[in-house]
Amino acid sequence: MLAPPITTTTAATAGARELARFMRRHPRIVVLTGAGISKGSGIPTYRDEKGTWLHSQPITHQAYLGDEHARRRYWSRSLQGWPAIRDARPNAAHLSLSALQRQGRVGLIVTQNVDRLHQRAGSRNVIDLHGRVDRVICTGCGEYLPREALQQRFARLGFHPLANGAAARPDGDADLPESSVLVPPIPHCEGCNGLLMPDVVFFGGAIPRARVETVYAAIDEADALLVIGSSLQVYSGFRFCKHAAHTGKPIALLNPGTSRADPLATLRLPLDCAAVLENLPAD
């Protein structure tokens, strides 16, 4: 008699059991999440399952500060992309992690995402490694302003998202052909007239050292590192896997595609993260 075929549900259930065993052996867990965890909330990932980049190249920190045309292009695209981030809701993976944190089975959550979906799901001990796109900061006086306030400012000036939409990106940007760039006014601080920029770490920018040191310290105190939904192609996240491996901490990877940290992993689960996390058995 032939064995029944392995279904996606069966694989997720088996993966959940493996992850539960890993967590029982290593009860103090630091979690690192990437764009894959927000895919179920309608926010696309940066890369496919092979780690290939899917979008046009993002703006760099240097270009934003030094190139007015690049800033105008950024805000034209952000005008289109922001609503997808604003209206997204936490999915089963975010909610499962929040529950695990409340139960004491997960400690610090470090996210490479800027969408704040972990916080919206109820998680409290979260580090936004690359910042948060729901607010902007004045480079002059340092004041913060909600990102939605800029959307409303653009609307008052007659600039609105295109009727047919645009392909959103996980950083609140959008893929737009150059011919469709609306070129809204570059936003400035109403208090000091300083340049406003998203409170995120653009490519080429530096993550504040205090954030990195906080994560290193948490890994040092933890029993293991669990990475969810990230290919770790960017060094800002991969460095924590290197640190965990260097200090002898086991690493579990829950990601449907390949990962830069695959050779370092103690446990690798190439599965959908929400399907595994919501099937995780009770401790």
C-alpha positions as a printed NumPy array, in Angstrom:
array([[  0.   ,   0.   ,   0.   ],
       [  1.394,   3.366,  -1.026],
       [  1.914,   6.013,   1.634],
       [ -0.277,   9.111,   1.251],
       [  1.415,  12.086,  -0.422],
       [  2.977,  14.707,   1.843],
       [  0.765,  17.785,   1.729],
       [  1.665,  21.359,   2.569],
       [ -0.383,  21.048,   5.758],
       [  1.416,  17.855,   6.739],
       [  4.82 ,  19.463,   6.122],
       [  3.874,  22.519,   8.19 ],
       [  2.665,  20.342,  11.06 ],
       [  5.874,  18.298,  10.987],
       [  7.923,  21.496,  10.824],
       [  6.014,  22.921,  13.779],
       [  6.857,  19.822,  15.829],
       [ 10.548,  20.152,  14.926],
       [ 10.561,  23.818,  15.847],
       [  8.771,  23.077,  19.136],
       [ 11.472,  20.545,  20.02 ],
       [ 14.158,  23.111,  19.204],
       [ 12.44 ,  25.678,  21.433],
       [ 12.083,  23.233,  24.308],
       [ 15.802,  22.457,  24.143],
       [ 16.607,  26.176,  23.945],
       [ 13.955,  27.997,  26.006],
       [ 15.489,  31.477,  25.791],
       [ 15.043,  32.487,  22.154],
       [ 15.908,  35.671,  20.263],
       [ 13.895,  35.993,  17.04 ],
       [ 15.075,  37.814,  13.908],
       [ 12.437,  38.44 ,  11.233],
       [ 12.593,  39.591,   7.619],
       [ 10.249,  40.581,   4.806],
       [  8.908,  37.027,   4.418],
       [  6.944,  37.257,   7.649],
       [  4.884,  40.157,   6.277],
       [  4.129,  38.555,   2.921],
       [  0.882,  37.147,   4.322],
       [ -0.187,  40.716,   5.152],
       [ -0.005,  41.71 ,   1.493],
       [  3.429,  43.339,   1.703],
       [  5.738,  41.889,  -0.961],
       [  9.212,  40.596,  -0.238],
       [ 12.427,  42.082,  -1.619],
       [ 13.679,  38.792,  -3.049],
       [ 12.366,  35.521,  -4.431],
       [ 13.022,  32.126,  -2.83 ],
       [ 16.447,  31.964,  -4.51 ],
       [ 17.451,  35.321,  -3.069],
       [ 17.152,  37.208,  -6.379],
       [ 16.199,  40.888,  -6.069],
       [ 12.676,  41.531,  -7.396],
       [ 12.398,  45.302,  -7.658],
       [ 14.138,  48.388,  -8.964],
       [ 17.057,  49.424,  -6.814],
       [ 16.05 ,  51.367,  -3.683],
       [ 17.255,  54.87 ,  -2.952],
       [ 20.461,  55.129,  -0.971],
       [ 21.116,  57.301,   2.055],
       [ 23.677,  59.323,   0.128],
       [ 21.341,  59.933,  -2.819],
       [ 18.478,  61.048,  -0.587],
       [ 20.59 ,  63.652,   1.184],
       [ 22.566,  64.842,  -1.818],
       [ 20.33 ,  64.622,  -4.896],
       [ 17.132,  66.68 ,  -5.13 ],
       [ 15.863,  64.733,  -8.144],
       [ 16.336,  61.469,  -6.245],
       [ 14.349,  62.888,  -3.31 ],
       [ 11.503,  63.97 ,  -5.588],
       [ 11.435,  60.537,  -7.19 ],
       [ 11.407,  58.911,  -3.746],
       [  8.424,  60.926,  -2.52 ],
       [  6.547,  60.355,  -5.778],
       [  6.947,  56.618,  -5.261],
       [  6.266,  56.781,  -1.526],
       [  3.022,  58.591,  -2.283],
       [  1.944,  55.394,  -4.072],
       [  3.509,  52.834,  -1.727],
       [  2.663,  54.186,   1.716],
       [ -1.05 ,  53.192,   1.744],
       [ -0.148,  49.481,   1.379],
       [  1.962,  49.665,   4.551],
       [ -0.532,  51.879,   6.393],
       [ -3.467,  49.566,   5.68 ],
       [ -1.682,  46.234,   6.226],
       [ -2.756,  44.077,   9.137],
       [ -0.727,  41.536,  11.144],
       [ -1.032,  37.975,   9.858],
       [ -0.96 ,  34.644,  11.67 ],
       [  2.841,  34.667,  11.936],
       [  2.929,  38.056,  13.686],
       [  0.088,  37.057,  16.01 ],
       [  1.724,  33.711,  16.84 ],
       [  5.006,  35.395,  17.751],
       [  3.18 ,  37.893,  19.924],
       [  1.478,  35.024,  21.76 ],
       [  4.795,  33.204,  22.187],
       [  6.311,  36.366,  23.633],
       [  3.466,  36.741,  26.135],
       [  3.968,  33.103,  27.141],
       [  7.661,  33.753,  27.783],
       [  8.759,  31.352,  25.016],
       [ 10.247,  34.171,  22.92 ],
       [ 12.25 ,  37.082,  24.289],
       [ 13.49 ,  39.88 ,  22.072],
       [ 12.126,  40.182,  18.535],
       [ 14.483,  41.918,  16.114],
       [ 12.899,  42.829,  12.796],
       [ 14.515,  43.975,   9.571],
       [ 11.077,  45.23 ,   8.486],
       [  9.909,  48.823,   8.816],
       [  6.164,  48.084,   8.777],
       [  5.576,  47.902,  12.572],
       [  3.343,  44.842,  12.165],
       [  4.936,  43.115,  15.152],
       [  3.865,  45.999,  17.374],
       [  0.402,  46.065,  15.828],
       [  0.122,  42.357,  16.636],
       [  0.804,  43.109,  20.296],
       [  4.521,  42.375,  20.622],
       [  6.274,  44.764,  22.982],
       [  9.945,  43.785,  23.196],
       [ 10.817,  44.633,  19.57 ],
       [ 13.794,  46.318,  17.943],
       [ 13.115,  47.905,  14.541],
       [ 16.608,  47.317,  13.182],
       [ 16.099,  49.443,  10.062],
       [ 13.764,  51.973,  11.634],
       [ 10.072,  52.581,  10.992],
       [  8.375,  53.966,   7.926],
       [  5.271,  55.186,   9.779],
       [  7.051,  58.383,  10.793],
       [  9.498,  60.904,   9.387],
       [ 12.235,  62.867,  11.089],
       [ 13.485,  66.385,  10.496],
       [ 17.204,  66.378,   9.737],
       [ 17.349,  69.922,  11.127],
       [ 15.605,  69.987,  14.501],
       [ 15.122,  66.233,  15.042],
       [ 11.348,  66.41 ,  15.459],
       [  9.195,  63.449,  14.413],
       [  6.06 ,  63.629,  12.285],
       [  3.594,  60.854,  11.397],
       [  4.052,  59.646,   7.813],
       [  0.289,  59.919,   7.253],
       [  0.517,  63.663,   7.901],
       [  2.665,  63.966,   4.775],
       [  0.149,  61.967,   2.753],
       [ -2.511,  64.438,   3.818],
       [ -0.222,  67.371,   2.995],
       [  0.327,  65.979,  -0.509],
       [ -3.455,  65.534,  -0.911],
       [ -4.107,  69.178,  -0.009],
       [ -1.637,  70.15 ,  -2.738],
       [ -3.478,  67.96 ,  -5.263],
       [ -1.132,  64.962,  -5.305],
       [ -2.86 ,  61.594,  -4.855],
       [ -2.003,  57.921,  -5.445],
       [ -2.59 ,  56.838,  -9.037],
       [ -6.025,  55.363,  -9.694],
       [ -4.588,  52.142, -11.119],
       [ -2.149,  51.804,  -8.236],
       [  1.498,  50.841,  -8.317],
       [  3.43 ,  47.814,  -7.173],
       [  4.155,  48.42 ,  -3.495],
       [  7.41 ,  47.441,  -1.833],
       [  8.175,  46.346,   1.723],
       [  9.815,  49.677,   2.581],
       [  6.744,  51.79 ,   1.719],
       [  8.232,  52.694,  -1.652],
       [  6.619,  51.639,  -4.944],
       [  7.815,  50.52 ,  -8.349],
       [  6.934,  53.314, -10.781],
       [  8.186,  53.971, -14.297],
       [  9.997,  57.293, -14.583],
       [  7.24 ,  58.584, -16.864],
       [  4.679,  58.173, -14.06 ],
       [  6.605,  60.049, -11.367],
       [  4.312,  62.813, -10.108],
       [  7.104,  64.887,  -8.546],
       [  5.321,  66.286,  -5.481],
       [  7.051,  69.031,  -3.505],
       [  9.863,  67.783,  -1.317],
       [  8.514,  67.894,   2.252],
       [ 10.184,  70.235,   4.71 ],
       [  9.675,  70.705,   8.429],
       [  6.983,  73.285,   9.15 ],
       [  8.854,  74.292,  12.3  ],
       [ 12.43 ,  74.886,  11.104],
       [ 12.165,  74.292,   7.324],
       [ 14.644,  71.433,   7.673],
       [ 14.643,  68.49 ,   5.301],
       [ 12.308,  65.653,   6.269],
       [ 13.237,  62.042,   5.638],
       [ 11.67 ,  58.701,   6.61 ],
       [ 12.829,  57.408,   9.976],
       [ 14.434,  54.409,   8.301],
       [ 17.949,  53.27 ,   7.493],
       [ 18.269,  53.557,   3.73 ],
       [ 20.703,  51.335,   1.854],
       [ 24.168,  52.716,   2.504],
       [ 23.103,  54.216,   5.815],
       [ 24.373,  53.12 ,   9.208],
       [ 22.26 ,  51.316,  11.782],
       [ 22.689,  53.085,  15.134],
       [ 25.378,  51.224,  17.032],
       [ 23.267,  51.037,  20.18 ],
       [ 20.687,  48.889,  18.354],
       [ 23.329,  46.465,  17.14 ],
       [ 24.932,  46.18 ,  20.578],
       [ 21.531,  45.557,  22.188],
       [ 20.916,  42.635,  19.83 ],
       [ 24.388,  41.21 ,  20.4  ],
       [ 23.824,  41.354,  24.169],
       [ 20.425,  39.651,  23.846],
       [ 21.94 ,  36.822,  21.778],
       [ 24.712,  36.423,  24.341],
       [ 22.1  ,  35.949,  27.079],
       [ 19.84 ,  33.697,  24.986],
       [ 20.039,  29.975,  24.326],
       [ 19.453,  30.21 ,  20.568],
       [ 18.566,  32.408,  17.601],
       [ 15.485,  31.812,  15.44 ],
       [ 15.383,  33.522,  12.024],
       [ 11.994,  33.819,  10.321],
       [ 11.268,  34.918,   6.756],
       [ 14.664,  36.267,   5.737],
       [ 17.209,  35.29 ,   3.13 ],
       [ 19.781,  37.264,   5.168],
       [ 21.396,  38.562,   1.988],
       [ 21.925,  41.926,   3.676],
       [ 24.761,  41.956,   6.203],
       [ 22.789,  43.995,   8.757],
       [ 20.833,  40.862,   9.695],
       [ 23.37 ,  38.203,   8.742],
       [ 25.851,  39.632,  11.258],
       [ 23.658,  38.302,  14.091],
       [ 23.83 ,  34.776,  12.703],
       [ 27.609,  35.095,  12.516],
       [ 27.664,  36.318,  16.105],
       [ 25.422,  33.475,  17.29 ],
       [ 27.562,  30.897,  15.504],
       [ 30.768,  32.434,  16.859],
       [ 29.447,  32.229,  20.417],
       [ 28.191,  28.667,  19.998],
       [ 24.477,  29.475,  19.966],
       [ 22.261,  27.189,  17.835],
       [ 20.444,  28.799,  14.899],
       [ 17.063,  27.757,  13.499],
       [ 15.964,  29.073,  10.088],
       [ 12.28 ,  29.19 ,   9.145],
       [ 12.239,  30.444,   5.575],
       [ 10.791,  28.886,   2.392],
       [ 13.813,  29.735,   0.254],
       [ 17.571,  29.663,   0.519],
       [ 19.378,  31.733,   3.106],
       [ 22.874,  33.132,   3.438],
       [ 23.015,  31.471,   6.868],
       [ 22.069,  27.962,   5.693],
       [ 25.61 ,  26.621,   6.38 ],
       [ 25.411,  27.932,   9.969],
       [ 21.999,  26.492,  10.831],
       [ 21.333,  23.79 ,  13.393],
       [ 17.759,  23.471,  12.129],
       [ 16.522,  24.541,   8.699],
       [ 12.795,  24.551,   7.912],
       [ 12.153,  25.613,   4.276],
       [  8.457,  26.211,   4.949],
       [  5.893,  28.995,   5.097],
       [  6.418,  30.734,   8.412],
       [  2.747,  31.409,   9.219],
       [  1.753,  27.798,   8.547],
       [  4.45 ,  26.544,  10.914],
       [  3.999,  29.1  ,  13.684],
       [  0.225,  28.763,  13.921],
       [  0.612,  24.962,  14.163],
       [  3.239,  25.177,  16.898],
       [  2.078,  22.904,  19.738],
       [  1.559,  24.345,  23.179],
       [  4.551,  24.161,  25.462]])
